[in-house]
Amino acid sequence: MRTFRSIFIIFAVAVSFVLVAVERSAAQAWGEGPVVVYDQQNGGGRSQSFSIGEFQNNRGQLGSLRNDSAASVHVADGYRVRFCENEGRNGTGRCEEFGPGYHNLRYQRMASYIRVWTIGGGWGGGSVGGRGVTVYDDRDFRGRSQTFGPGRYLNNTGSLGAIRNDEASSVIVERGFRVRFCESEGTGNGGGQCEELGEGRHNLRLNDEASYIEVRREGGWGGGGWGGGNSGGGSGNMVIVYSERDQRGDEQSFGVGTFRNDQRGLGNIKNDDATSIYVPRGYRVRICDNDGSSRGSGQCEEYGPGSRNLRYNDRMSYIRVWRTIF
């Protein structure tokens, strides 16, 4: 009997550890979420992005953001965030809420609870990375939807939002944007059969097959092409990294957030391939040659607005973008 009881206790403890690990893994699948929280005012310091859900310090769900450290936040279009000083259902104690935009918190360095949701509830057409195209999982613009701004979104990195793998069926492309769908992620550039669409309302030829979605602006980004071009200028509120000197060659745009090679976050710029950069007004960027911690490691360099050739040529494995003007 004693032996049986010991085995049962060991089994129960093992199950408890597994459940905790599963819960923590699910809670920490942040990806590059629509809300980015910073531990300093005006988008400075350490940052952590959050997708839809509730995140509590006492469950270890705040990631690289330490307890009682939130000081500023960026909220994407279509989303809302709630900060509270205590954990609990919907947060307790002093709380504050913000909609889209850039905000310094009123109750700084007090948050132990963060909740993110879409305006109107559900994913419901929420935006990842800004406006551009809205993808639907049924034909004729019906069913579940997700809006994507400029960037690359891969199923194997969990960045398709409300659109599950192999479910995209129709799309609305806003003026000034193009979208590319591919049936496989490839090496981060799309693979298999692909189709490219411009402004308008379209049912997809590759119905229920897309695992890769890429959104770009028309004109100014290599003429709207894919994987190359010479813009030599800006693209609104996006930092652009180039594979060649003087803003030439392959390019990839980055919004506010942290992007690492070991997390497949560099998109069209391969590891150790960045050579020049464009930073728009109101932004700052940090580039490092190692993924390292949330701040990168190894040789690093930081830049404010302007076009530059990188000091550490062909070494980038980490890039972080933040706002300097709120």
KOLBAMI-187743 format. One line per 5 residues: number of its first residue (from 0); their letters; for each residue x, y, z of N, C-alpha, C. Coordinates in steps of 0.1 Angstrom, whole numbers, plus 2048, in hexadecimal, padded with zeros to 3 digits. Example, Ala and Ser with C-alpha at 12.3 -4.5 7.8 and 13.67 -1.06 7.14 Angstrom:
# residues 2
0 = as = 884:7C7:84E:87B:7D3:84E:884:7DF:84E  880:7EA:847:889:7F5:847:881:800:84F
This chain:
# residues 326
0 = mrtfr = 808:7F4:800:800:800:800:809:80D:800  814:80C:808:81C:818:809:823:81A:7FC  827:80F:7F5:82E:811:7E8:824:817:7DE  817:812:7DE:80D:818:7D5:80B:826:7D7  80A:82A:7E4:808:838:7E8:814:841:7E3
5 = sifii = 820:83C:7E4:82C:843:7DF:82C:845:7D0  828:83B:7C9:827:83C:7BB:81C:846:7B6  811:846:7BE:806:84F:7BA:80B:85D:7BD  812:860:7C8:817:86D:7CB:820:872:7C0  82A:869:7BC:833:86D:7B1:82C:870:7A4
10 = favav = 822:868:7A1:81A:86A:795:813:878:795  80D:87B:7A1:805:887:7A2:80E:893:7A1  81A:893:7A7:823:89E:7A6:828:8A0:797  82A:895:790:82F:895:782:824:89C:77A  817:898:77C:80C:89D:774:80B:8AC:777
15 = sfvlv = 80D:8B0:784:80C:8BF:787:816:8C7:780  823:8C2:77F:82D:8C9:778:82A:8CA:769  824:8BF:763:820:8C0:755:816:8CA:753  80C:8CA:75B:801:8D4:75A:806:8E2:75B  80E:8E5:765:814:8F2:766:81C:8F6:75A
20 = avers = 824:8ED:755:82C:8F0:749:823:8F3:73D  818:8EB:73B:80F:8ED:730:809:8FB:731  804:8FE:73E:7FD:90B:740:807:916:73D  813:915:742:81D:920:740:821:921:731  822:916:72B:826:916:71C:81B:91D:714
25 = aaqaw = 80E:91A:717:803:920:710:803:92F:713  805:933:720:804:941:723:80F:949:71D  81B:943:71B:826:94B:717:828:94A:708  81E:945:700:820:945:6F2:81C:953:6EC  825:95D:6F0:821:96B:6EC:823:96E:6DE
30 = gegpv = 82E:968:6D8:831:96C:6CA:834:97B:6CA  831:982:6BF:831:990:6BE:823:996:6BE  81E:996:6CA:810:999:6CC:80C:9A8:6C9  7FF:9AB:6C9:7FB:9B9:6C5:7FD:9C3:6D0  800:9BF:6DC:803:9C8:6E7:812:9C6:6EC
35 = vvydq = 819:9D1:6EC:827:9D1:6F1:829:9D9:6FD  82D:9D4:708:82E:9DB:715:83D:9DD:718  841:9E9:71D:84E:9ED:71F:850:9F0:72E  85C:9EF:733:85F:9F1:741:864:9FF:744  865:A08:739:868:A16:73B:85E:A1E:733
40 = qnggg = 85D:A2B:736:854:A34:72F:858:A35:720  84F:A39:718:851:A3D:70A:857:A31:702  853:A25:706:858:A19:6FE:866:A16:700  86C:A19:70B:87A:A16:70E:87B:A09:717  887:A04:717:88B:9F9:720:887:9EC:71B
45 = rsqsf = 885:9E2:724:881:9D4:721:873:9D4:71C  870:9CB:713:862:9CA:70D:85E:9BC:70D  850:9BA:70D:84A:9AD:70B:83D:9AF:703  83B:9A7:6F9:82F:9A8:6F1:825:99E:6F6  818:9A1:6F5:80D:998:6FA:802:997:6F0
50 = sigef = 7FD:98B:6EE:7F2:988:6E6:7E5:989:6EE  7DA:985:6E8:7CD:985:6F0:7CE:97B:6FB  7C9:980:707:7C9:977:713:7CB:97F:71F  7CC:977:72B:7CF:97D:738:7DD:978:73C  7E5:981:742:7F2:97E:746:7F4:983:754
55 = qnnrg = 7F8:979:75D:7FA:97D:76B:808:979:770  80D:982:778:81A:980:77E:81B:974:786  811:971:78E:812:966:798:811:958:790  80F:959:783:80F:94D:77B:81B:94C:772  824:956:774:830:957:76C:82E:95A:75D
60 = qlgsl = 824:962:75A:81F:964:74C:823:972:746  82B:97A:74D:82F:987:748:83C:987:740  842:97B:73E:84D:97A:735:859:982:73A  85F:989:730:86B:991:734:867:99E:73C  85A:9A1:73D:856:9AC:744:854:9A8:753
65 = rndsa = 85C:9AE:75C:85C:9AA:76A:84F:9B0:771  84C:9AA:77C:841:9AF:784:843:9BD:788  838:9C5:787:838:9D3:78B:842:9DB:783  843:9D9:776:84D:9E0:76E:847:9E7:762  83B:9E5:75F:835:9EB:752:834:9FA:754
70 = asvhv = 839:A01:749:839:A0F:74A:833:A16:73D  833:A0F:732:82D:A14:726:828:A09:71D  820:A0C:713:81A:A01:70B:817:A06:6FD  818:9FD:6F3:813:9FF:6E6:808:9F5:6E3  7FC:9FA:6DE:7F1:9F2:6DC:7ED:9F3:6CD
75 = adgyr = 7EC:9E8:6C6:7E9:9E8:6B8:7DB:9EB:6B5  7D7:9EF:6A9:7CA:9F2:6A5:7C1:9E6:6A8  7B5:9E9:6AD:7AB:9DE:6B0:7AD:9D7:6BD  7B6:9DB:6C6:7B9:9D5:6D2:7B7:9DE:6DE  7B6:9D8:6EA:7B5:9E0:6F6:7BD:9D8:701
80 = vrfce = 7C3:9DF:70B:7CA:9D8:715:7C6:9DE:723  7C7:9D5:72D:7C3:9D9:73B:7CF:9D5:744  7D4:9DF:74C:7DE:9DC:756:7D8:9DE:764  7DC:9D5:76D:7D7:9D6:77B:7E3:9D2:784  7E3:9D8:790:7EE:9D6:799:7EE:9C9:7A0
85 = negrn = 7E2:9C2:7A0:7E1:9B5:7A7:7DB:9AB:79D  7DF:99E:79F:7DA:994:797:7CB:991:79B  7C5:987:795:7B7:984:798:7AE:985:78B  7A2:981:78D:799:981:781:797:98F:77C  79B:992:770:79B:99F:769:7A3:9AA:770
90 = gtgrc = 7AC:9A5:779:7B5:9AE:780:7AE:9B5:78C  7B6:9B9:796:7B0:9C0:7A2:7BA:9CB:7A5  7B5:9D3:7AF:7BD:9DF:7B3:7BB:9EA:7A9  7C5:9F3:7A8:7C5:9FE:79E:7C7:9F8:790  7BE:9FC:787:7BF:9F7:779:7BE:A03:770
95 = eefgp = 7C3:A01:763:7C1:A0A:759:7C1:A03:74B  7BA:A09:742:7B8:A03:735:7BC:A0C:729  7C1:A06:71E:7C5:A0E:713:7C0:A08:706  7BD:A10:6FC:7BA:A0C:6EF:7C6:A0E:6E6  7C4:A0E:6D8:7CF:A0E:6CF:7D8:A1B:6D1
100 = gyhnl = 7E5:A19:6CF:7EE:A25:6D0:7F9:A22:6D9  800:A2D:6DD:80C:A2C:6E5:809:A34:6F2  80B:A2E:6FE:807:A33:70A:811:A31:715  813:A3B:71E:81A:A39:72A:810:A36:735  813:A2C:73D:809:A28:747:808:A33:752
105 = ryqrm = 7FC:A34:757:7F9:A3D:763:7FF:A36:770  7FC:A29:771:801:A22:77D:80E:A1A:779  819:A21:778:825:A1B:773:82B:A12:77D  831:A07:778:839:9FE:781:830:9F8:78C  823:9F5:788:81A:9EF:792:813:9E2:78D
110 = asyir = 814:9E0:77F:80B:9D5:779:810:9C7:77C  807:9BF:782:809:9B1:783:7FF:9A9:77B  7F7:9B0:774:7EC:9A9:76C:7EB:9B1:75F  7EA:9AA:753:7E8:9B0:746:7DE:9A8:73F  7D4:9AE:739:7CB:9A8:730:7CA:9AE:723
115 = vwtig = 7CA:9A7:718:7C9:9AC:70A:7BD:9A6:704  7B5:9AE:6FD:7A9:9A9:6F5:7A7:9B3:6E9  79F:9AE:6E0:79B:9B6:6D4:790:9BF:6D7  790:9CB:6D1:784:9D4:6D3:779:9CD:6CB  76E:9CB:6D2:762:9C4:6CC:762:9B5:6D0
120 = ggwgg = 76D:9B0:6D6:76E:9A2:6DB:773:999:6D0  779:98E:6D5:77F:984:6CC:78A:989:6C4  790:981:6BB:79A:987:6B2:793:991:6A9  787:98D:6A3:77E:996:69C:785:9A0:694  78E:99D:68B:794:9A7:683:79F:9AF:68A
125 = gsvgg = 7A4:9AA:695:7AE:9B2:69C:7BA:9B3:693  7C3:9BC:696:7CF:9BF:68D:7DC:9B9:693  7E4:9B3:68A:7F1:9AF:68E:7FA:9B8:685  801:9C1:68C:80B:9C9:685:805:9D5:67E  7F8:9D8:67F:7F3:9E3:679:7E9:9DF:66E
130 = rgvtv = 7E3:9E9:667:7D9:9E6:65C:7E0:9E3:64F  7D9:9DC:647:7DE:9D8:63A:7D5:9CF:633  7D3:9C2:637:7CA:9B9:631:7C3:9B1:63C  7B7:9AD:639:7AF:9A5:642:7AC:998:63C  7AF:98D:642:7AE:980:63D:7A3:979:644
135 = yddrd = 79A:971:63C:78F:96A:642:790:95B:640  78A:953:649:78B:945:647:780:93F:63F  777:947:63A:76C:942:631:76C:94B:624  767:946:61A:766:94D:60D:75D:959:60F  75E:963:606:756:96F:605:756:977:612
140 = frgrs = 762:977:619:764:980:625:75B:97D:630  75A:970:633:752:96C:63F:75A:963:648  755:961:654:75C:958:65E:766:960:666  76F:959:66C:779:95E:675:782:967:66C  787:972:672:790:97B:66A:79C:980:673
145 = qtfgp = 7A6:984:66C:7B2:989:672:7B8:994:669  7BB:99F:66E:7C2:9AA:667:7D1:9AA:669  7D8:9AC:65E:7E7:9AB:65E:7EC:9B8:658  7F6:9BE:65F:7FE:9C9:659:80A:9C4:652  813:9CD:64E:81F:9C9:646:828:9BF:64F
150 = gryln = 82C:9B4:649:834:9AA:650:832:99D:64A  838:993:651:837:985:64D:831:97D:658  827:974:655:820:96D:660:820:95E:65C  825:956:664:827:947:661:820:93F:66C  819:934:667:813:92B:670:81C:925:67A
155 = ntgsl = 828:921:675:831:91A:67F:837:923:689  835:930:688:839:939:693:82D:93E:69B  821:939:698:815:93C:69F:810:94B:69D  813:950:692:810:95F:68F:804:961:686  7FC:957:684:7F0:959:67B:7E4:95E:682
160 = gairn = 7E5:960:690:7DA:965:697:7CE:95C:697  7C2:963:693:7B6:95B:693:7B4:952:687  7BD:954:67D:7BC:94B:671:7C5:93F:673  7BF:933:674:7C6:927:677:7CD:923:66A  7D6:919:66C:7DE:914:660:7D4:90E:656
165 = deass = 7D7:911:649:7CF:90C:63E:7C1:90F:63F  7BD:91B:643:7AF:920:644:7AC:92C:63D  7B6:934:638:7B3:941:631:7AB:93E:624  7A0:945:622:798:943:617:795:950:60E  795:95B:615:792:968:60E:79A:973:615
170 = viver = 79B:97E:60E:7A3:989:613:79E:997:60E  79F:9A1:616:79D:9AF:612:7AA:9B6:613  7AF:9BB:608:7BC:9C2:608:7B9:9D1:607  7BE:9D9:610:7BC:9E7:610:7C5:9EE:606  7C1:9FA:602:7C9:A02:5F8:7D8:A04:5FE
175 = gfrvr = 7E1:A02:5F5:7EF:A04:5F9:7F6:9F8:5FE  7EF:9EC:5FE:7F5:9E0:603:7F4:9D4:5F9  7FD:9CA:5FB:7FD:9BE:5F3:7FE:9B3:5FD  7F9:9A7:5FA:7FA:99B:603:7FE:98F:5FB  806:987:601:80B:97A:5FB:807:96F:604
180 = fcese = 801:965:5FE:7FD:958:606:806:94D:600  80B:944:609:812:938:604:80D:92C:60C  80E:920:606:809:915:60D:812:90F:617  81F:913:617:828:90F:622:831:91B:626  837:919:632:83F:924:637:84C:925:630
185 = gtgng = 851:91A:62A:85E:91A:623:869:91D:62D  872:925:62A:87D:929:633:87A:937:639  86D:93A:63A:86A:947:63F:866:951:635  867:94D:628:863:955:61D:857:950:615  851:946:61A:846:93F:613:84B:934:60A
190 = ggqce = 843:92A:609:847:91E:600:83B:918:5FA  83D:90F:5F1:832:908:5EA:82B:912:5E0  81E:90F:5DE:816:918:5D5:813:925:5DD  814:930:5D6:811:93D:5DC:808:945:5D2  801:94F:5D8:7FA:959:5D0:7FB:966:5D6
195 = elgeg = 7FB:970:5CD:7FD:97E:5D2:7F2:987:5CD  7ED:98F:5D6:7E1:997:5D3:7E3:9A6:5D7  7DD:9AF:5CF:7DD:9BD:5D2:7D0:9C2:5D8  7CE:9CF:5D7:7C2:9D5:5DD:7B5:9CF:5D8  7AC:9CC:5E1:79F:9C7:5DD:79A:9BC:5E6
200 = rhnlr = 78F:9B6:5E2:789:9AB:5EA:78A:99E:5E1  790:994:5E7:794:988:5E0:790:97B:5E7  78B:971:5E0:78B:963:5E5:798:95D:5E0  79E:955:5E9:7AC:950:5E6:7AB:944:5DD  7B4:944:5D3:7B6:938:5CB:7BB:92D:5D4
205 = lndea = 7C5:930:5DD:7CA:926:5E6:7C1:925:5F2  7B5:921:5F0:7AB:920:5FB:7AF:916:605  7AF:91A:612:7B2:911:61E:7BF:90A:61C  7C9:912:617:7D7:90C:616:7E2:915:61C  7DF:921:620:7EA:92A:623:7F0:927:631
210 = syiev = 7FD:926:632:804:925:63E:80E:931:640  80E:93A:636:817:945:635:80F:951:62F  810:95D:636:80A:969:631:814:974:632  816:97B:627:81F:987:627:818:993:622  819:99E:629:812:9AB:626:81D:9B5:624
215 = rregg = 81C:9BC:619:825:9C7:616:81D:9D3:610  824:9DF:612:81E:9EB:60C:822:9EC:5FD  819:9F1:5F5:81B:9F3:5E7:824:9FF:5E5  82E:9FF:5DD:836:A0A:5DA:83F:A0E:5E6  84B:A12:5E3:854:A17:5EE:85C:A0B:5F5
220 = wgggg = 857:9FF:5F3:85D:9F3:5F9:861:9EA:5ED  86A:9EF:5E5:86F:9E7:5DA:864:9E6:5CF  85B:9F0:5CE:851:9EF:5C4:846:9E6:5C7  845:9E2:5D4:83B:9D8:5D8:83E:9CA:5D5  84B:9C7:5D1:84F:9BA:5CE:852:9B2:5DB
225 = wgggn = 857:9A6:5DA:859:99E:5E5:868:99A:5E6  86E:99D:5F2:87C:999:5F4:886:9A1:5EE  884:9AE:5EC:88F:9B6:5E6:88A:9C4:5E3  893:9CC:5DE:88F:9DA:5DA:897:9E4:5E1  896:9F0:5DD:89E:9FB:5E3:894:A07:5E6
230 = sgggs = 890:A07:5F2:886:A12:5F6:88E:A1F:5F9  899:A1E:600:8A1:A29:603:89A:A33:60C  88E:A30:611:886:A39:619:87F:A32:624  873:A37:627:86C:A32:632:85F:A2B:62E  859:A26:638:84C:A1F:637:844:A21:643
235 = gnmvi = 840:A2E:645:837:A31:650:83E:A2E:65E  838:A25:665:83E:A22:673:845:A15:673  84C:A11:669:853:A04:668:862:A06:667  86A:A00:66F:879:9FF:66D:87B:9F5:661  884:9F8:658:887:9F0:64D:896:9EC:64D
240 = vyser = 899:9DF:64D:8A7:9DA:64D:8AA:9D4:63F  8B6:9D7:63A:8BA:9D3:62D:8C6:9C9:62D  8C7:9C1:623:8D2:9B7:623:8DF:9BD:61C  8DE:9C9:616:8E9:9CF:60F:8EB:9DE:614  8F6:9E3:612:8F9:9F1:616:8F0:9FB:60F
245 = dqrgd = 8EE:A07:615:8E7:A12:60F:8D9:A0E:60C  8D2:A07:615:8C4:A03:614:8C1:9FC:606  8C8:9F2:603:8C6:9EA:5F7:8C5:9DB:5FB  8C1:9D3:5F1:8C0:9C5:5F3:8B3:9C0:5F9  8B3:9B4:5FF:8A7:9AF:606:8A4:9B8:611
250 = eqsfg = 897:9B9:615:893:9C1:620:888:9BB:628  888:9BF:635:87D:9BB:63E:879:9C6:647  86C:9C9:649:867:9D3:651:864:9CD:65F  866:9D5:669:864:9D2:677:85C:9DD:67E  851:9D9:685:84A:9E2:68E:850:9E2:69C
255 = vgtfr = 848:9E8:6A5:84D:9E8:6B3:84D:9D9:6B8  858:9D5:6BE:85A:9C8:6C4:868:9C3:6C4  86A:9B7:6C8:877:9B0:6C8:876:9A4:6BE  881:9A3:6B6:881:999:6AB:88E:992:6AC  88E:984:6AD:89A:97D:6AF:89C:972:6A4
260 = ndqrg = 8A8:96F:6A0:8AA:964:696:8A6:957:69C  8A9:954:6A9:8A6:947:6AE:897:945:6B0  88F:94F:6AE:881:94E:6AF:87B:950:6A1  883:950:697:87F:951:688:878:95E:686  87D:969:68C:876:976:68C:87C:980:682
265 = lgnik = 886:97C:67A:88D:986:672:887:986:664  87E:97E:661:877:97E:654:880:97D:648  87F:987:63F:887:986:632:896:989:634  89A:98E:640:8A8:990:642:8AD:984:649  8B6:97D:642:8BC:971:648:8C5:974:654
270 = nddat = 8C8:96A:65C:8D1:96C:667:8DF:971:662  8E4:97B:669:8F2:981:666:8F2:986:658  8E7:98D:653:8E6:992:646:8E3:9A1:645  8E0:9A7:650:8DC:9B5:650:8E8:9BE:64E  8E6:9C8:645:8F1:9D1:641:8EE:9E0:643
275 = siyvp = 8E1:9E4:641:8DD:9F2:642:8CF:9F2:647  8CB:9FF:64B:8BE:A00:652:8B8:A0E:650  8AB:A0E:650:8A3:A1B:651:89B:A1B:65D  89C:A26:665:894:A27:671:88B:A34:670  87E:A33:670:875:A3F:66F:876:A48:67B
280 = rgyrv = 871:A54:67A:870:A5D:685:868:A58:690  86D:A5A:69D:865:A55:6A8:868:A47:6AD  872:A41:6A7:876:A33:6AA:885:A32:6AD  888:A27:6B3:896:A23:6B6:898:A14:6B5  8A3:A10:6B1:8A5:A02:6AE:8B3:9FD:6B4
285 = ricdn = 8B3:9F1:6BA:8BF:9EB:6BF:8C1:9DE:6B8  8CE:9DC:6B3:8D1:9D0:6AB:8DD:9C9:6B2  8DD:9BC:6B3:8E7:9B5:6BA:8EB:9A8:6B2  8F7:9A4:6B3:8FC:998:6AB:8F9:98B:6B2  8F3:98B:6BE:8EE:97E:6C4:8E0:980:6C9
290 = dgssr = 8D9:975:6C9:8CB:975:6CE:8CB:979:6DD  8D3:972:6E5:8D5:975:6F3:8C8:976:6FA  8C7:981:703:8BB:983:70B:8B1:98B:704  8A8:991:70B:89E:999:705:8A4:9A6:700  8B0:9AA:704:8B7:9B6:6FF:8C2:9B2:6F5
295 = gsgqc = 8C3:9A6:6F1:8CD:9A2:6E8:8DA:9A1:6EF  8E5:99C:6E8:8F2:99B:6EF:8FD:99B:6E4  909:99B:6E9:914:99D:6DF:916:9AB:6DB  91B:9AD:6CF:91D:9BB:6CA:90F:9C1:6C6  90C:9CC:6CB:8FF:9D3:6C9:901:9E1:6C4
300 = eeygp = 8F7:9E6:6BD:8F7:9F4:6B9:8E9:9F9:6B9  8E7:A06:6BC:8DA:A0C:6BC:8D9:A19:6B3  8CE:A1B:6AD:8CC:A26:6A4:8BE:A2D:6A6  8BE:A3A:6A4:8B2:A41:6A3:8AE:A44:694  8A6:A4D:691:8A1:A50:684:8AC:A52:67A
305 = gsrnl = 8AA:A4C:66E:8B3:A4F:663:8B6:A42:65B  8BE:A43:650:8C3:A38:648:8D2:A36:64B  8D6:A2A:64E:8E4:A28:652:8E9:A1A:64D  8F6:A19:64B:8FC:A0C:649:900:A07:657  8FE:9FA:65A:901:9F5:667:910:9F4:66A
310 = ryndr = 913:9F7:677:921:9F6:67B:926:9E8:67A  91D:9DF:680:920:9D0:680:919:9CA:674  920:9CA:669:91A:9C5:65D:918:9B6:65D  90D:9B1:658:90A:9A3:656:90B:99B:664  906:9A1:66F:907:99A:67B:8FA:99A:683
315 = msyir = 8EF:9A0:67E:8E3:9A1:686:8DC:994:688  8DA:990:695:8D1:985:699:8C6:98A:6A2  8C6:997:6A5:8BC:99C:6AF:8B9:9AA:6AB  8AC:9AE:6AB:8A8:9BC:6A9:89D:9C0:6B2  89D:9CB:6B8:892:9D0:6C0:88F:9DE:6BB
320 = vwrti = 882:9E1:6BA:87D:9EE:6B5:874:9F3:6C0  876:A00:6C3:86C:A06:6CD:86A:A15:6C9  85F:A1A:6CF:85C:A28:6CD:864:A31:6D6  867:A3D:6D1:86E:A47:6DA:865:A53:6DB  85A:A54:6D3:850:A5F:6D4:843:A59:6D6
325 = f = 83C:A5B:6E1:82F:A56:6E3:824:A60:6E0
